[in-house]
Amino acid sequence: MDVSLYTWVLTILGLSILIGADFFIGRKPHDVSVKEAGIWTVVWIVLAVLFGLGLMFFGHGQASQEFFAGFITEKSLSVDNLFVFVLIMAKFAVPSQLQQRVLLIGVLIALVLRAIFIAAGAAIITNFSWVFYIFGAFLIYTAWKLIQEARQDQDEEEFEENRLLKSIEKKFGVADQYHGTKLFIRNNGKRILTPLMIVMLAIGTTDVLFALDSIPAIFGLTQDPYIVFTANAFALMGLRQLYFLIGGLLKKLVHLSYGLSVILGFIGIKLVLHALHESGVHVPQISIPVSLGVICGVLVITTITSLIASKKQAAAEAAARPESIDA
């Protein structure tokens, strides 16, 4: 799909307007209700669907299929990010009314960093087709690692700050409490960071780790930088509302890691097959409609089995509790 500079500018401008509107509406710190989160989640999904249908309407049927496959993949992988976001919020004891601001700015930082990753990935793929072997092998390894982690007991998991955050805190200093939406304050004449700024940086920079598998994954579905970027943008921009909408349901998605491992492993195999095809080896290639069907099917099955397993676990725990003795 040939995308002109004019189209790129219009797309980025349109996304900026949507982000600005989202920021303006939620500019006042407040506790986000399930209703508000639900409405905005639907809005972002509808906008993504309209964008995908728009591609089809303008005669880019293949690009439309690639966008939907990429969007669903990135959206499902981003749900896994929410587990870490919950840990970060707890680690820094972020007040509930400030959490939406943290997520908005944090997601914007993540989007900028991912755009850099996408540009670098596109340049590498254009010049070195053998990189598909590396991407494919990495995704298969990541899939195996996810399964290993899913088998471990992670109830005591805590968020640990990366070296970048620690160096920033050491260099600039951090206030001992939150000061509303302020990112900097003056303490004894010295300008220091507030905990709010650190949390935003934590959200944004931590997402880079997730981009290490999500970016190769979407390049396994499409090599079009425009589709890769827009799919990531729509998936990330609805992440803030999704956090508040399904925050209580995250613990019930006990099989999510298994589902994501299947998806990553599947795309990894697809990448290896594509690399072999590019090398002149006659091997079957997996089409986008098949990829889309597999991704959607795995997510549906994973969600259903997760809810069933969670329900059974809750029933077993309730049955194991000793009956209360009447006084």
WOWOQUI-V88505 format. One record per pair of residues at least 12 apart in sequence whose C-alpha atoms are under 10 Angstrom apart, sorted by sequence separation. I is the first residue (numbers start at 1). J is the second residue. D is the distance in whole Angstrom. If there is no record, write none. Layout:
I&J&D + I&J&D
This chain:
52&64&5 + 53&65&9 + 55&67&9 + 172&184&10 + 175&187&8 + 182&194&7 + 183&195&8 + 184&196&9 + 273&285&6 + 274&286&8 + 51&64&8 + 52&65&8 + 89&102&9 + 174&187&10 + 181&194&9 + 182&195&9 + 183&196&6 + 184&197&8 + 215&228&8 + 218&231&9 + 272&285&10 + 273&286&8 + 52&66&9 + 53&67&10 + 89&103&10 + 173&187&10 + 180&194&9 + 182&196&7 + 183&197&5 + 215&229&10 + 218&232&9 + 270&284&9 + 271&285&9 + 49&64&10 + 52&67&6 + 53&68&9 + 178&193&10 + 179&194&7 + 181&196&7 + 182&197&8 + 183&198&9 + 270&285&7 + 271&286&9 + 51&67&9 + 52&68&6 + 175&191&10 + 178&194&6 + 179&195&8 + 180&196&8 + 181&197&9 + 269&285&10 + 270&286&6 + 51&68&10 + 173&190&9 + 174&191&9 + 175&192&7 + 176&193&10 + 177&194&7 + 178&195&6 + 179&196&8 + 183&200&9 + 215&232&9 + 269&286&9 + 270&287&9 + 22&40&9 + 49&67&9 + 85&103&9 + 172&190&9 + 173&191&8 + 174&192&6 + 175&193&6 + 176&194&8 + 177&195&7 + 178&196&7 + 214&232&9 + 48&67&9 + 49&68&8 + 52&71&9 + 172&191&8 + 173&192&5 + 174&193&5 + 175&194&5 + 176&195&7 + 177&196&9 + 178&197&10 + 267&286&9 + 48&68&8 + 172&192&6 + 173&193&6 + 174&194&5 + 175&195&6 + 266&286&10 + 171&192&9 + 172&193&7 + 173&194&9 + 174&195&6 + 175&196&10 + 211&232&10 + 270&291&9 + 49&71&9 + 173&195&10 + 174&196&10 + 48&71&8 + 169&192&9 + 174&197&9 + 169&193&8 + 174&198&8 + 267&291&8 + 168&193&9 + 169&194&10 + 266&291&8 + 18&44&9 + 45&71&10 + 169&195&10 + 267&294&10 + 263&291&9 + 266&294&8 + 267&295&9 + 18&47&10 + 169&198&8 + 266&295&9 + 45&75&10 + 168&198&8 + 263&294&8 + 264&295&9 + 166&198&10 + 262&294&9 + 263&295&6 + 165&198&7 + 168&201&10 + 262&295&9 + 263&296&9 + 165&199&9 + 263&297&10 + 260&295&9 + 263&298&7 + 165&201&7 + 259&295&9 + 262&298&8 + 263&299&9 + 161&198&10 + 164&201&9 + 165&202&7 + 262&299&10 + 161&199&10 + 164&202&9 + 259&297&10 + 260&298&8 + 259&298&6 + 260&299&8 + 162&202&8 + 165&205&9 + 258&298&9 + 259&299&6 + 161&202&7 + 164&205&9 + 258&299&10 + 259&300&9 + 160&202&10 + 256&298&10 + 259&301&8 + 260&302&9 + 159&202&10 + 162&205&9 + 256&299&8 + 259&302&6 + 162&206&8 + 220&264&10 + 255&299&10 + 258&302&8 + 259&303&9 + 161&206&9 + 256&301&10 + 257&302&9 + 217&263&9 + 218&264&10 + 220&266&10 + 221&267&7 + 255&301&9 + 256&302&6 + 217&264&7 + 220&267&6 + 255&302&6 + 256&303&7 + 259&306&10 + 216&264&9 + 217&265&9 + 219&267&9 + 220&268&7 + 254&302&9 + 255&303&7 + 217&266&10 + 218&267&8 + 220&269&9 + 221&270&8 + 253&302&8 + 254&303&9 + 255&304&9 + 256&305&9 + 214&264&9 + 217&267&6 + 220&270&7 + 221&271&8 + 253&303&7 + 255&305&7 + 256&306&7 + 213&264&8 + 216&267&9 + 217&268&7 + 220&271&5 + 252&303&9 + 253&304&9 + 254&305&9 + 255&306&5 + 216&268&9 + 219&271&8 + 220&272&9 + 253&305&9 + 254&306&5 + 255&307&9 + 217&270&10 + 253&306&5 + 254&307&8 + 217&271&9 + 220&274&8 + 252&306&6 + 253&307&7 + 254&308&10 + 255&309&9 + 216&271&9 + 251&306&9 + 252&307&6 + 253&308&10 + 254&309&8 + 255&310&10 + 251&307&10 + 252&308&9 + 253&309&9 + 254&310&7 + 252&309&8 + 253&310&8 + 249&307&9 + 252&310&5 + 1&60&7 + 251&310&8 + 252&311&8 + 1&62&9 + 252&313&10 + 1&63&7 + 252&314&10 + 31&95&9 + 32&96&8 + 30&95&10 + 31&96&6 + 32&97&7 + 221&286&9 + 29&95&10 + 30&96&8 + 31&97&5 + 32&98&10 + 221&287&9 + 222&288&9 + 29&96&9 + 30&97&4 + 31&98&8 + 32&99&9 + 91&158&8 + 92&159&10 + 221&288&7 + 29&97&5 + 30&98&7 + 31&99&8 + 32&100&7 + 90&158&9 + 91&159&7 + 28&97&9 + 29&98&6 + 30&99&9 + 31&100&8 + 90&159&9 + 91&160&9 + 28&98&9 + 29&99&8 + 30&100&8 + 87&157&8 + 88&158&8 + 89&159&9 + 91&161&10 + 142&212&10 + 143&213&9 + 221&291&8 + 29&100&8 + 30&101&9 + 87&158&6 + 88&159&6 + 142&213&7 + 220&291&10 + 221&292&9 + 28&100&10 + 29&101&7 + 86&158&10 + 87&159&6 + 88&160&9 + 27&100&9 + 28&101&9 + 84&157&10 + 86&159&9 + 87&160&9 + 88&161&9 + 139&212&9 + 140&213&10 + 26&100&8 + 27&101&8 + 84&158&9 + 85&159&9 + 138&212&9 + 139&213&6 + 26&101&8 + 84&159&7 + 138&213&8 + 139&214&9 + 23&100&10 + 135&212&10 + 139&216&7 + 23&101&8 + 26&104&9 + 135&213&9 + 138&216&8 + 139&217&7 + 102&181&9 + 138&217&10 + 98&178&10 + 101&181&8 + 135&215&9 + 136&216&8 + 23&104&8 + 135&216&6 + 136&217&8 + 139&220&10 + 22&104&9 + 23&105&9 + 98&180&8 + 134&216&9 + 135&217&8 + 94&177&10 + 95&178&8 + 97&180&9 + 98&181&7 + 136&219&10 + 93&177&10 + 94&178&8 + 97&181&10 + 132&216&9 + 135&219&9 + 136&220&8 + 19&104&9 + 92&177&10 + 93&178&10 + 95&180&9 + 131&216&10 + 135&220&8 + 132&219&9 + 132&220&8 + 19&108&9 + 110&200&10 + 114&204&10 + 106&197&9 + 109&200&8 + 110&201&9 + 113&204&8 + 117&208&9 + 105&197&9 + 106&198&10 + 108&200&10 + 109&201&8 + 112&204&9 + 113&205&8 + 106&199&8 + 107&200&8 + 109&202&10 + 110&203&8 + 111&204&8 + 114&207&9 + 118&211&9 + 102&196&7 + 105&199&10 + 106&200&5 + 107&201&10 + 109&203&8 + 110&204&4 + 113&207&9 + 114&208&7 + 117&211&8 + 121&215&8 + 125&219&9 + 101&196&9 + 102&197&8 + 105&200&6 + 106&201&6 + 108&203&10 + 109&204&5 + 110&205&7 + 113&208&7 + 117&212&9 + 121&216&8 + 102&198&9 + 103&199&9 + 104&200&8 + 105&201&9 + 106&202&8 + 107&203&7 + 108&204&7 + 109&205&8 + 110&206&8 + 111&207&9 + 114&210&10 + 99&196&9 + 102&199&7 + 103&200&7 + 106&203&5 + 107&204&6 + 110&207&6 + 111&208&9 + 114&211&7 + 118&215&7 + 122&219&8 + 126&223&9 + 98&196&8 + 102&200&5 + 105&203&9 + 106&204&4 + 107&205&10 + 109&207&9 + 110&208&7 + 113&211&9 + 114&212&9 + 117&215&8 + 118&216&9 + 121&219&8 + 125&223&8 + 101&200&9 + 102&201&9 + 104&203&10 + 105&204&8 + 106&205&8 + 109&208&10 + 117&216&10 + 99&199&9 + 102&202&10 + 103&203&7 + 104&204&10 + 106&206&9 + 107&207&8 + 110&210&10 + 111&211&10 + 114&214&10 + 115&215&10 + 118&218&10 + 94&195&8 + 95&196&10 + 99&200&10 + 102&203&8 + 103&204&9 + 106&207&9 + 110&211&9 + 114&215&8 + 118&219&9 + 122&223&7 + 93&195&9 + 94&196&8 + 102&204&10 + 121&223&9 + 122&224&8 + 123&225&9 + 92&195&7 + 122&225&6 + 92&196&9 + 121&225&9 + 122&226&10 + 150&254&8 + 94&199&8 + 120&225&10 + 150&255&8 + 92&198&9 + 93&199&10 + 118&224&10 + 119&225&7 + 122&228&9 + 150&256&9 + 151&257&10 + 92&199&7 + 118&225&7 + 119&226&10 + 150&257&6 + 151&258&9 + 91&199&9 + 118&226&9 + 147&255&10 + 149&257&8 + 150&258&7 + 119&228&10 + 148&257&10 + 149&258&10 + 89&199&8 + 92&202&10 + 115&225&9 + 118&228&7 + 119&229&9 + 146&256&10 + 147&257&7 + 148&258&9 + 88&199&7 + 89&200&10 + 118&229&7 + 146&257&6 + 147&258&6 + 150&261&10 + 88&200&10 + 117&229&10 + 145&257&10 + 146&258&7 + 147&259&9 + 89&202&10 + 115&228&9 + 116&229&10 + 146&259&10 + 147&260&9 + 148&261&10 + 85&199&10 + 88&202&7 + 89&203&9 + 115&229&7 + 118&232&10 + 143&257&9 + 144&258&9 + 146&260&8 + 147&261&6 + 88&203&7 + 114&229&8 + 115&230&10 + 143&258&8 + 146&261&6 + 147&262&9 + 143&259&9 + 145&261&8 + 146&262&9 + 85&202&9 + 115&232&9 + 143&260&7 + 144&261&7 + 85&203&7 + 88&206&10 + 111&229&9 + 114&232&8 + 115&233&9 + 142&260&10 + 143&261&4 + 144&262&9 + 146&264&10 + 84&203&9 + 114&233&9 + 142&261&7 + 143&262&7 + 141&261&9 + 143&263&8 + 144&264&9 + 82&203&10 + 85&206&9 + 111&232&8 + 112&233&10 + 140&261&8 + 143&264&6 + 144&265&8 + 81&203&9 + 84&206&8 + 85&207&9 + 111&233&7 + 139&261&9 + 140&262&9 + 142&264&7 + 143&265&5 + 84&207&9 + 110&233&10 + 111&234&10 + 140&263&10 + 141&264&9 + 142&265&8 + 143&266&9 + 111&235&10 + 139&263&9 + 140&264&7 + 141&265&8 + 143&267&10 + 81&206&9 + 108&233&9 + 111&236&7 + 139&264&6 + 140&265&5 + 143&268&9 + 81&207&7 + 107&233&10 + 110&236&8 + 111&237&8 + 138&264&9 + 139&265&6 + 140&266&8 + 142&268&9 + 138&265&9 + 139&266&9 + 140&267&8 + 141&268&9 + 81&209&10 + 108&236&8 + 136&264&9 + 137&265&9 + 139&267&7 + 140&268&5 + 78&207&9 + 81&210&7 + 107&236&7 + 108&237&8 + 136&265&8 + 139&268&5 + 140&269&7 + 80&210&9 + 107&237&7 + 136&266&9 + 138&268&7 + 139&269&8 + 107&238&9 + 136&267&7 + 137&268&6 + 140&271&10 + 78&210&8 + 104&236&10 + 107&239&8 + 135&267&10 + 136&268&4 + 137&269&8 + 139&271&9 + 140&272&10 + 77&210&8 + 78&211&10 + 104&237&8 + 107&240&8 + 135&268&7 + 136&269&6 + 77&211&9 + 103&237&10 + 104&238&10 + 106&240&9 + 134&268&9 + 135&269&10 + 136&270&7 + 137&271&9 + 104&239&9 + 105&240&10 + 133&268&9 + 136&271&5 + 137&272&7 + 77&213&9 + 78&214&9 + 103&239&8 + 104&240&6 + 132&268&9 + 133&269&9 + 135&271&7 + 136&272&5 + 74&211&10 + 77&214&7 + 103&240&6 + 104&241&9 + 134&271&9 + 135&272&8 + 136&273&9 + 76&214&10 + 102&240&9 + 103&241&9 + 132&270&10 + 133&271&7 + 134&272&8 + 136&274&9 + 75&214&10 + 101&240&9 + 132&271&6 + 133&272&5 + 136&275&9 + 74&214&6 + 77&217&10 + 100&240&7 + 103&243&9 + 131&271&10 + 132&272&6 + 133&273&9 + 135&275&10 + 73&214&8 + 74&215&9 + 99&240&9 + 100&241&8 + 131&272&10 + 132&273&9 + 133&274&9 + 134&275&9 + 130&272&10 + 132&274&7 + 133&275&6 + 74&217&8 + 100&243&9 + 132&275&5 + 133&276&8 + 70&214&10 + 73&217&8 + 74&218&7 + 99&243&10 + 100&244&9 + 130&274&10 + 131&275&8 + 132&276&9 + 70&215&10 + 73&218&7 + 99&244&9 + 129&274&10 + 130&275&6 + 72&218&10 + 129&275&7 + 130&276&9 + 132&278&9 + 70&217&8 + 71&218&9 + 129&276&10 + 70&218&5 + 73&221&9 + 130&278&8 + 69&218&8 + 70&219&9 + 129&278&7 + 130&279&8 + 70&220&9 + 129&279&8 + 29&180&8 + 67&218&9 + 70&221&7 + 29&181&8 + 66&218&9 + 69&221&7 + 70&222&8 + 28&181&9 + 66&219&10 + 69&222&9 + 27&181&10 + 67&221&9 + 74&228&10 + 78&232&10 + 66&221&6 + 67&222&8 + 65&221&10 + 66&222&6 + 71&227&9 + 75&231&9 + 79&235&10 + 65&222&10 + 66&223&9 + 67&224&10 + 70&227&8 + 71&228&9 + 74&231&7 + 75&232&8 + 78&235&7 + 79&236&10 + 82&239&8 + 86&243&8 + 66&224&9 + 70&228&7 + 71&229&10 + 73&231&9 + 74&232&6 + 77&235&9 + 78&236&7 + 81&239&9 + 82&240&9 + 85&243&8 + 63&222&8 + 67&226&9 + 68&227&9 + 70&229&10 + 71&230&8 + 72&231&8 + 73&232&9 + 74&233&9 + 75&234&8 + 76&235&9 + 62&222&10 + 67&227&6 + 70&230&9 + 71&231&5 + 72&232&10 + 74&234&9 + 75&235&5 + 78&238&10 + 79&239&8 + 82&242&9 + 83&243&9 + 63&224&8 + 66&227&7 + 67&228&7 + 70&231&6 + 71&232&7 + 74&235&6 + 75&236&7 + 78&239&7 + 82&243&6 + 86&247&8 + 66&228&9 + 67&229&10 + 69&231&9 + 70&232&8 + 71&233&9 + 73&235&9 + 74&236&8 + 81&243&9 + 82&244&10 + 85&247&10 + 63&226&9 + 64&227&9 + 67&230&8 + 68&231&8 + 71&234&7 + 72&235&8 + 75&238&9 + 79&242&8 + 63&227&7 + 67&231&6 + 71&235&6 + 75&239&8 + 78&242&10 + 79&243&8 + 82&246&9 + 83&247&9 + 86&250&10 + 66&231&9 + 67&232&10 + 70&235&9 + 71&236&10 + 82&247&8 + 75&242&10 + 79&246&9 + 83&250&7 + 79&247&10 + 82&250&8 + 83&251&9 + 80&250&9 + 79&250&8 + 55&227&10 + 80&253&10 + 79&253&10 + 52&227&10 + 80&256&8 + 79&256&9 + 80&257&8 + 52&230&10 + 51&230&9 + 52&231&9 + 77&256&9 + 51&231&10 + 76&256&9 + 77&257&9 + 80&260&9 + 79&260&10 + 48&230&9 + 77&259&10 + 48&231&8 + 51&234&9 + 76&259&9 + 77&260&7 + 76&260&8 + 77&261&10 + 48&233&9 + 49&234&10 + 48&234&6 + 77&263&9 + 47&234&8 + 48&235&8 + 73&260&9 + 76&263&10 + 77&264&9 + 45&234&8 + 44&234&7 + 45&235&8 + 48&238&10 + 73&263&8 + 44&235&8 + 73&264&9 + 44&236&10 + 45&237&10 + 44&237&7 + 45&238&7 + 44&238&6 + 73&267&10 + 43&238&9 + 44&239&9 + 41&237&9 + 42&238&9 + 41&238&6 + 44&241&9 + 40&238&8 + 41&239&8 + 41&240&9 + 42&241&9 + 40&240&9 + 41&241&6 + 42&242&10 + 37&238&10 + 40&241&6 + 41&242&6 + 39&241&9 + 40&242&9 + 41&243&10 + 37&240&8 + 38&241&7 + 41&244&10 + 37&241&5 + 38&242&8 + 41&245&8 + 36&241&8 + 37&242&7 + 40&245&10 + 37&243&8 + 38&244&8 + 39&245&10 + 34&241&9 + 37&244&6 + 38&245&6 + 33&241&10 + 34&242&10 + 36&244&9 + 37&245&5 + 38&246&9 + 32&241&9 + 35&244&10 + 36&245&9 + 37&246&9 + 34&244&7 + 35&245&8 + 33&244&8 + 34&245&6 + 32&244&7 + 33&245&8 + 34&246&9 + 31&244&9 + 32&245&9 + 34&247&10 + 11&226&9 + 15&230&9 + 22&237&9 + 12&229&10 + 8&226&8 + 12&230&9 + 15&233&8 + 19&237&8 + 70&288&10 + 73&291&10 + 7&226&10 + 11&230&8 + 15&234&9 + 18&237&9 + 69&288&7 + 73&292&9 + 76&295&9 + 68&288&10 + 69&289&8 + 72&292&8 + 76&296&10 + 3&224&9 + 12&233&10 + 66&287&10 + 67&288&10 + 68&289&10 + 69&290&10 + 70&291&10 + 1&223&10 + 2&224&9 + 3&225&9 + 15&237&9 + 66&288&6 + 69&291&7 + 70&292&9 + 73&295&7 + 1&224&7 + 3&226&7 + 65&288&7 + 66&289&9 + 69&292&5 + 72&295&8 + 73&296&9 + 76&299&8 + 1&225&10 + 2&226&9 + 3&227&10 + 65&289&7 + 68&292&8 + 69&293&9 + 72&296&8 + 1&226&8 + 63&288&10 + 66&291&9 + 69&294&10 + 70&295&10 + 1&227&9 + 62&288&8 + 65&291&10 + 66&292&8 + 69&295&8 + 73&299&9 + 62&289&10 + 65&292&8 + 69&296&9 + 72&299&9
